[in-house]
Amino acid sequence: MKLFRNLLKGLSLTSALFVVQACYGTPQPSMFGEGGEAPMSFSLVAEDTGEPLEGIVISANRVEGQNKYELGITDADGKCRTTIPYMRNLEGPFLKFEDPEGKYSAKDTVIADLRDREILIRLEQKR
């Protein structure tokens, strides 16, 4: 009888833990903490000519207008490989692409899918 009662308790506890995990999932890393970084590659080109843009500053912030930090600068081929902190939610970070010389209009976007891939960004020349 005692064995049956202990077995029933164990099954009840296991069932409860299963339900909790099914509802809430496994624990995920925090937004900017120990969860690691997602590698990203960017290629920046001029919208009208398709030529690569060197020296474009790529920056990010978690909330628009706050805590801006630089991710990298494009090389002579218009490429920049960087890492972005892993995101638990689909919102943010807000990314900004700016030409320090002011020849091209700044562009901003939100990257929701942080798979390792190359993203092509086209900047429009200022007139």
KETI-842203 format. One record per residue: z, x, y of N, C-alpha, C in turn; residue in three letters. Coordinates in steps of 0.02 Angstrom, whole numbers. Each point is the difference from the previous one (the first is absolute). Example, Ala and Ser with C-alpha at 12.3 -4.5 7.8 and 13.67 -1.06 7.14 Angstrom:
<atoms>
+--------+--------+--------+--------+--------+--------+--------+--------+--------+-----+
:    nzz :    nxx :    nyy :   cazz :   caxx :   cayy :    czz :    cxx :    cyy : res :
+--------+--------+--------+--------+--------+--------+--------+--------+--------+-----+
:    390 :    660 :   -284 :      0 :    -45 :     59 :      0 :     45 :     60 : ALA :
:    -36 :    -18 :     53 :      3 :     42 :     59 :     37 :    -39 :     55 : SER :
+--------+--------+--------+--------+--------+--------+--------+--------+--------+-----+
</atoms>
This chain:
<atoms>
+--------+--------+--------+--------+--------+--------+--------+--------+--------+-----+
:    nzz :    nxx :    nyy :   cazz :   caxx :   cayy :    czz :    cxx :    cyy : res :
+--------+--------+--------+--------+--------+--------+--------+--------+--------+-----+
:      0 :     41 :    -59 :      0 :    -41 :     59 :      0 :     44 :     63 : MET :
:     42 :     54 :      0 :      3 :     44 :     57 :    -66 :     36 :     10 : LYS :
:    -33 :     20 :    -54 :    -65 :     32 :      4 :    -52 :    -47 :     31 : LEU :
:      1 :    -63 :    -20 :    -46 :    -50 :     27 :     11 :     -9 :     75 : PHE :
:     62 :     -3 :     21 :     17 :     -9 :     71 :    -23 :     60 :     41 : ARG :
:     11 :     61 :    -25 :    -22 :     61 :     35 :    -77 :      3 :      4 : ASN :
:    -33 :    -20 :    -52 :    -73 :     -2 :     -1 :    -26 :    -50 :     51 : LEU :
:     31 :    -58 :      4 :    -19 :    -51 :     49 :     12 :     24 :     72 : LEU :
:     55 :     35 :     12 :     14 :     28 :     66 :    -54 :     51 :     20 : LYS :
:    -17 :     43 :    -47 :    -52 :     51 :     13 :    -67 :    -31 :     15 : GLY :
:    -20 :    -51 :    -36 :    -63 :    -35 :     12 :      1 :    -35 :     68 : LEU :
:     57 :    -29 :     18 :      5 :    -34 :     64 :     -7 :     50 :     58 : SER :
:     33 :     57 :     -5 :     -5 :     51 :     52 :    -71 :     27 :      5 : LEU :
:    -31 :     13 :    -57 :    -68 :     25 :      0 :    -47 :    -51 :     31 : THR :
:      9 :    -63 :    -15 :    -42 :    -53 :     29 :      9 :     -3 :     75 : SER :
:     61 :      5 :     23 :     13 :     -2 :     72 :    -33 :     59 :     36 : ALA :
:      5 :     59 :    -29 :    -32 :     59 :     30 :    -76 :     -7 :      1 : LEU :
:    -28 :    -28 :    -53 :    -72 :    -12 :     -3 :    -22 :    -47 :     56 : PHE :
:     38 :    -53 :     11 :    -17 :    -49 :     52 :      3 :     33 :     69 : VAL :
:     51 :     41 :     13 :      6 :     34 :     64 :    -59 :     46 :     11 : VAL :
:    -20 :     38 :    -50 :    -56 :     46 :      9 :    -66 :    -39 :      7 : GLN :
:     -7 :    -55 :    -35 :    -61 :    -41 :      6 :     -6 :    -30 :     70 : ALA :
:     56 :    -18 :     30 :     -2 :    -30 :     67 :     -9 :     52 :     55 : CYS :
:     34 :     57 :     -6 :      1 :     49 :     54 :    -40 :     63 :    -15 : TYR :
:    -23 :      9 :    -60 :    -38 :     60 :    -17 :     44 :     61 :     -5 : GLY :
:    -32 :     56 :    -15 :     37 :     63 :     -4 :     12 :     26 :     70 : THR :
:     52 :     37 :     11 :     14 :     26 :     67 :    -58 :     43 :     25 : PRO :
:    -19 :     -9 :     63 :    -54 :     39 :     30 :     30 :     50 :     50 : GLN :
:    -36 :     55 :     11 :     25 :     48 :     49 :      0 :    -29 :     70 : PRO :
:     42 :     26 :     43 :      3 :    -25 :     68 :    -63 :     20 :     39 : SER :
:     -8 :    -31 :     58 :    -61 :      9 :     40 :    -15 :     73 :     15 : MET :
:     47 :     37 :     27 :    -12 :     69 :     19 :     44 :     49 :    -37 : PHE :
:     37 :    -24 :    -50 :     49 :     42 :    -32 :    -26 :     38 :    -59 : GLY :
:     39 :      0 :    -51 :    -11 :     39 :    -60 :    -59 :    -23 :    -41 : GLU :
:    -37 :    -50 :     22 :    -55 :    -27 :    -38 :    -61 :     42 :     -2 : GLY :
:     -5 :     50 :     42 :    -57 :     44 :     -2 :    -53 :    -20 :     51 : GLY :
:    -56 :     33 :     -5 :    -52 :     -7 :     49 :    -66 :    -18 :    -35 : GLU :
:    -40 :    -40 :     34 :    -66 :    -19 :    -26 :    -53 :     44 :     32 : ALA :
:    -40 :     37 :    -40 :    -52 :     42 :     29 :    -58 :    -43 :     25 : PRO :
:    -26 :     17 :     59 :    -57 :    -35 :     30 :    -48 :     50 :     29 : MET :
:    -64 :    -16 :     -1 :    -51 :     41 :     31 :    -39 :    -43 :     49 : SER :
:    -12 :     28 :     59 :    -37 :    -35 :     51 :    -61 :     40 :     19 : PHE :
:    -56 :    -34 :     12 :    -60 :     30 :     28 :    -15 :    -38 :     64 : SER :
:     -4 :     36 :     56 :    -14 :    -31 :     63 :    -68 :     21 :     25 : LEU :
:    -42 :    -49 :     16 :    -67 :     12 :     24 :    -13 :    -41 :     63 : VAL :
:    -51 :     23 :     38 :    -21 :    -38 :     58 :    -39 :    -61 :    -23 : ALA :
:     15 :    -58 :     29 :    -31 :    -62 :    -23 :    -75 :      0 :     11 : GLU :
:    -24 :     27 :     56 :    -72 :     -3 :     15 :    -41 :     52 :    -36 : ASP :
:     27 :     61 :    -11 :    -39 :     54 :    -31 :     20 :     15 :    -71 : THR :
:     61 :    -17 :    -20 :     23 :     16 :    -67 :     23 :     72 :     -7 : GLY :
:      2 :     38 :     56 :     21 :     70 :     -2 :     76 :      3 :     -9 : GLU :
:     24 :     50 :    -38 :     73 :      8 :     -9 :     33 :     18 :     66 : PRO :
:     61 :    -24 :      9 :     39 :     12 :     61 :     57 :     47 :    -14 : LEU :
:     -1 :     57 :     33 :     53 :     50 :     -8 :     54 :    -11 :     53 : GLU :
:     62 :     13 :    -18 :     55 :     -2 :     48 :     29 :    -68 :     15 : GLY :
:    -17 :    -50 :    -41 :     28 :    -67 :     10 :     72 :      0 :    -28 : ILE :
:     47 :    -23 :     39 :     70 :     -2 :    -20 :     15 :    -65 :    -37 : VAL :
:     28 :      6 :    -59 :     20 :    -59 :    -40 :     76 :     -4 :      3 : ILE :
:     24 :    -56 :     25 :     73 :     -9 :      5 :     19 :    -67 :    -30 : SER :
:     64 :     -9 :    -11 :     25 :    -61 :    -31 :     68 :    -19 :     30 : ALA :
:     16 :    -63 :     -7 :     67 :    -23 :     15 :     14 :    -62 :    -42 : ASN :
:     62 :    -10 :    -17 :     20 :    -55 :    -44 :     -6 :    -67 :     35 : ARG :
:     20 :     -3 :     62 :     -4 :    -61 :     40 :    -42 :     16 :     60 : VAL :
:    -48 :    -42 :     16 :    -46 :     13 :     54 :     38 :     18 :     65 : GLU :
:    -17 :     58 :     28 :     31 :     21 :     62 :     64 :     40 :     -8 : GLY :
:     23 :     13 :    -61 :     63 :     35 :     -9 :     -8 :     57 :    -50 : GLN :
:     40 :     54 :     10 :      6 :     55 :    -48 :    -67 :     29 :    -22 : ASN :
:    -42 :     18 :     47 :    -66 :     28 :    -16 :      8 :     72 :    -26 : LYS :
:    -36 :     16 :    -53 :      1 :     68 :    -26 :    -71 :     19 :    -22 : TYR :
:    -17 :     63 :      9 :    -68 :     24 :    -15 :     -7 :     14 :    -75 : GLU :
:    -56 :    -24 :    -29 :    -14 :     12 :    -70 :    -46 :     59 :     -9 : LEU :
:    -46 :     11 :     47 :    -47 :     55 :     -6 :    -56 :     -4 :     51 : GLY :
:    -44 :     50 :     -2 :    -57 :      5 :     45 :    -61 :     14 :    -43 : ILE :
:    -56 :    -31 :     17 :    -61 :      9 :    -39 :    -29 :     70 :      9 : THR :
:    -30 :     26 :    -54 :    -30 :     66 :      2 :    -73 :     -4 :     24 : ASP :
:    -37 :     55 :     -7 :    -70 :      2 :     23 :    -45 :    -50 :    -36 : ALA :
:     19 :    -20 :    -61 :    -38 :    -49 :    -38 :     22 :    -71 :     15 : ASP :
:     47 :     -9 :     47 :     25 :    -66 :     16 :     49 :    -28 :    -51 : GLY :
:     28 :     44 :    -42 :     44 :    -22 :    -54 :     72 :     21 :     13 : LYS :
:     44 :    -41 :    -26 :     72 :     15 :      3 :     32 :    -28 :    -62 : CYS :
:     34 :     43 :    -37 :     38 :    -22 :    -60 :     73 :      4 :     19 : ARG :
:     36 :    -54 :    -11 :     70 :     -3 :     19 :     37 :    -44 :    -49 : THR :
:     64 :     -8 :     10 :     40 :    -46 :    -40 :     33 :    -51 :     46 : THR :
:      7 :    -60 :    -26 :     32 :    -54 :     36 :     60 :    -22 :    -42 : ILE :
:     58 :     -9 :     31 :     58 :    -22 :    -39 :    -15 :    -64 :    -39 : PRO :
:     23 :     -1 :    -62 :     -9 :    -58 :    -44 :     27 :    -62 :     33 : TYR :
:    -37 :    -56 :     -6 :     23 :    -63 :     31 :     18 :    -50 :    -54 : MET :
:     57 :    -30 :      7 :     22 :    -52 :    -46 :    -34 :    -66 :     18 : ARG :
:     -8 :    -13 :     64 :    -32 :    -62 :     22 :    -72 :     15 :     19 : ASN :
:    -39 :    -52 :      8 :    -70 :      9 :     18 :    -10 :      9 :     75 : LEU :
:     52 :     -5 :     39 :     -7 :      7 :     72 :      7 :     73 :     21 : GLU :
:    -42 :     21 :     48 :      4 :     67 :     28 :    -17 :     54 :    -51 : GLY :
:      1 :     63 :     18 :     11 :     24 :     67 :    -61 :    -11 :     45 : PRO :
:     12 :     -3 :     64 :    -55 :     -6 :     47 :    -29 :     70 :     10 : PHE :
:    -64 :      8 :    -13 :    -33 :     65 :      8 :    -42 :     -1 :     63 : LEU :
:     -2 :     56 :     34 :    -39 :      5 :     61 :    -43 :     63 :     -4 : LYS :
:    -62 :     -6 :     21 :    -48 :     55 :      1 :    -20 :     11 :     72 : PHE :
:     18 :     58 :     28 :    -11 :     13 :     72 :    -36 :     66 :     11 : GLU :
:    -47 :     -1 :     47 :    -35 :     60 :     21 :     37 :     29 :     60 : ASP :
:     31 :     60 :     -7 :     37 :     28 :     56 :    -44 :     14 :     61 : PRO :
:    -65 :     10 :    -11 :    -46 :     14 :     55 :    -22 :    -64 :     35 : GLU :
:     13 :    -58 :    -30 :    -17 :    -63 :     31 :    -73 :    -21 :     -3 : GLY :
:    -40 :     33 :    -42 :    -71 :    -18 :     -5 :    -10 :    -63 :    -42 : LYS :
:     46 :    -13 :    -46 :     -5 :    -57 :    -46 :     59 :    -47 :     10 : TYR :
:    -14 :    -64 :     -8 :     52 :    -50 :      6 :     49 :      6 :    -58 : SER :
:     64 :     -8 :     15 :     51 :      2 :    -52 :     -7 :    -62 :    -44 : ALA :
:     18 :      8 :    -63 :     -3 :    -55 :    -47 :     65 :     -2 :    -38 : LYS :
:     24 :    -61 :    -14 :     61 :     -5 :    -40 :    -11 :    -51 :    -56 : ASP :
:     39 :      9 :    -52 :     -7 :    -43 :    -60 :     65 :      1 :    -39 : THR :
:      3 :    -43 :    -49 :     55 :     -1 :    -47 :    -29 :     10 :    -70 : VAL :
:     27 :     47 :    -36 :    -23 :     13 :    -69 :     51 :    -32 :    -47 : ILE :
:    -21 :    -52 :    -35 :     45 :    -35 :    -46 :     -5 :     28 :    -70 : ALA :
:    -57 :     27 :    -19 :    -11 :     25 :    -67 :      2 :     75 :      1 : ASP :
:     53 :     29 :    -26 :     10 :     73 :      4 :    -23 :     36 :    -63 : LEU :
:    -57 :    -18 :    -26 :    -27 :     38 :    -57 :    -31 :     65 :     27 : ARG :
:     -1 :     51 :    -43 :    -30 :     63 :     20 :    -76 :     -9 :      3 : ASP :
:    -25 :     -4 :     61 :    -72 :     -9 :      9 :    -18 :     24 :     69 : ARG :
:    -65 :      6 :     13 :    -23 :     21 :     66 :    -20 :    -62 :     40 : GLU :
:     24 :     -2 :     61 :    -14 :    -56 :     44 :    -44 :     24 :     57 : ILE :
:    -56 :    -33 :     12 :    -46 :     17 :     52 :     17 :    -40 :     63 : LEU :
:     10 :     35 :     55 :     15 :    -31 :     64 :    -55 :     19 :     49 : ILE :
:    -29 :    -50 :     33 :    -52 :     12 :     50 :     28 :    -13 :     69 : ARG :
:     -6 :     52 :     44 :     24 :     -7 :     68 :    -59 :    -10 :     48 : LEU :
:     10 :    -44 :     47 :    -52 :    -17 :     48 :      6 :     46 :     61 : GLU :
:    -56 :     27 :     23 :      0 :     43 :     58 :     13 :    -41 :     63 : GLN :
:     42 :     27 :     45 :     13 :    -34 :     63 :    -62 :      5 :     45 : LYS :
:    -11 :    -51 :     39 :    -58 :      1 :     45 :     21 :      2 :     71 : ARG :
+--------+--------+--------+--------+--------+--------+--------+--------+--------+-----+
</atoms>
